[in-house]
Amino acid sequence: MITCISSKGQIVLPAEIRRQDAIEAGQEFDIERLERGEYKLVRRAPPLNQGLIEWMLNCPTKGYFVPVNSEPTATL
């Protein structure tokens, strides 16, 4: 695949690669210069809990997450 650098210095990843790897706008990457003309591009991992709230709210089993009665830790 071939891509080019824009006048703003941006590199465009071809649509096929974005689709295969589920790359979306706004995702961050680290780039490392290995040597002249050779570079390594690695997608940064999202925060571990990213999307957790949405996942829990979309739980198909309503009432699955219920409050648990417990004592405050200050009294222990």
Buried (B, 14 or more C-beta within 10 A) or exposed (E): EEEEEEEEEEEEEEEEEBEEEEBEEEEEEEEEEEEEEEEEEEEEEEEEEEEEEEEEEEEEEEEEEEEEEEEEEEEE
